[in-house]
């Protein structure tokens, strides 16, 4: 069994229209911008499944984005429900099924169960509510919420129903007690809760694992185990009596002095007198145990001397041990937990990246913890990169126009892996599978940032990644202020990533603004050579038939070459994506790449000739010659001997390459592109 869906209505950031969040078995990593509802989801799960949590909510737990007229006519109500589904490998008539038997809404396979929490004003108070709130004339929504808090909130009641909520069958507390919900908040004091044996958590864990060699001995039946453990307890009692006798012997004279005033005060009635006596149980000595850390050198230090991250991991490991204890039928019998839920808020708060990764791997692989479902909220790209794409849920707060033509903040969930869910046999299946594998393979820490940013600029390489943010700053537009990130995808692999954001093609896509900066990359092919695939839409630059073509040569020799002003299908198909995706490139026919365009539009600015360029002197002189409007032939002669120079001279002498400024600038931009080492030059330009 697992929680497959959570539906939230009118709770905190979730509006009066029900919002459904889908979950999967195992780990669910909930990510998104601040105030997108991550913590609210954990709180909603806690309200449903934690018997210890308070069900009394406050006025700030209601979503306040309600129209005044609606608030006047209907008392606000919070509703949270969860759907539980049968697991694929679940045994028939499992303990989980027995526990939720009264919750079932579908008895088929897979079975389905529903639990619903409601926080509402009782029916007998509704008329009073309508009279008071309905008579208010204020235009300030806050006045209405203050009135609700002052006059009606104390009358609100909470109920938890199971099965179809309309039937209002209330949950049996014994059924809910079989669920184990453990929550670790981002702000926690583990030192206070951890290192003394009289702490509830540590005491429970110690008690469960005491005599574990006997409890875990499969060759013994239950009676034999009990006898062996009781024998150890008896031996402990005998030993403790010797200790107590030693203490009494040491205070034999002192006892008389301590109690010498008993008779004189009248306490010694009927010749009775107080004496010191006692016994020590093994469970009482747990409080004497302390968790320490022993170094390789043999030095022993209290665990409180560790860093926060290390202690948090210790605490979590003990918590998992407790959950294992609570799920043990042998230990707790019918009081054992059948479904355990672990919720962790921002595990990165106290863990450095490598520990985050190791911790996530542990949660994914560890089976002894008996945790059936794990929910993690995070802002960390390290966490996102460490889990599978299938584990990620992206929450977004979107400003959406309503039926009344007003805009409201609405929380929506996106599921990145589901945008690639094409049924096998469909024409799109292989392409989507390829895209999914690519995104999963390249979703490292850097690229995982695309899930967290509000806006994204996808670029082909390191040059754009380094220089574009500096361009923005020069324009007075710091990208960080608008929560925009520039992500280098390492080539023309936009299609794979764009599927994650194409909201028109998939309801599971992430809805955020995305710009693609991509190169035209013009190419040409000799007319007497046949393409290996004449129908291909995108030309590979390294094809044996097609070759890169500098813009200065486009269309110069139509009798010898076939030309493509762009080999990039993304440029040609840019209108096929949803409105939140825009594609930007250089002017077709005039340019080719990002580096080329830098010089084409800045032919007087030789700042682009950086120290890493080997032919720095040559390029500097070319800039000067172009700006002094030297003859094209003279400029060509200054270029180093190369295939590029030879073709330029041949084209000029044959008369197809004319001597005008546009061609001089094109020559300069081409020579720069052929000279530059993109990464080094971009870094120097950015600096």
Buried (B, 14 or more C-beta within 10 A) or exposed (E): BBBBBBBBBBBBBBBBEEBEBBBBBBBBBBBBBEBBBBBBBBBBBBBBBBEEBEBEBEBEBBBBBBBBEEBBEBBBBBBBBBBBBBBEEBEEEBBBBEBBBEBBBEEEEBBBBBBBBBBBBEEEBBEBBBEBBEEBEEEEBEBBBEBBBEBBBEEBEBBBBBBEBEEEBEBEEEBBEBBBBBBBEBEBEBBEBBBBBEBEBBBBBBBBBBBEEBBEEEEBEEEEBEEBBEEEBEEBEEEBEEEBEEEBEEEEEEBEEEBEEBEEEEEBEEEEEEEEEEEBEBEEEBEEBEBEBEEEEEEEEEBBEBEBBBBBBBBBBBBBBBBBBBBBEEBEEEEBBBBBBBBBBBBBBBBEBEBBBEBBEBBBEEEEBBBBBBBBBBBBBBBBBBBBBBBBBBBBBEEEEEEEEEEBBBBBBBBBBBBBEBEEEEEEBEBBEEBBEBBBEBBEBBBBBBBBBEBBBBBBBBBBBBBBBBBBEEEEEEBEEEBBBBBBBEEBBBBBBBBBBBBEBBEBBBBBBBBBBBBBBBBBBEEEEEBEEEEEEBBBEEBEBBBBBBBBBBEBBEEEBBBBBBBBBBBBEBEEBBEBBEBEBBEBEBBBBBBBBBBBBBBEEBEBBBEBBEBBEBBEBBBEBBBEEBEBEEBBEBBEEEEBBEBBBEBBEEEEBEEEEEBBBBBBBBBBBBBBBBBBBBBBBBE
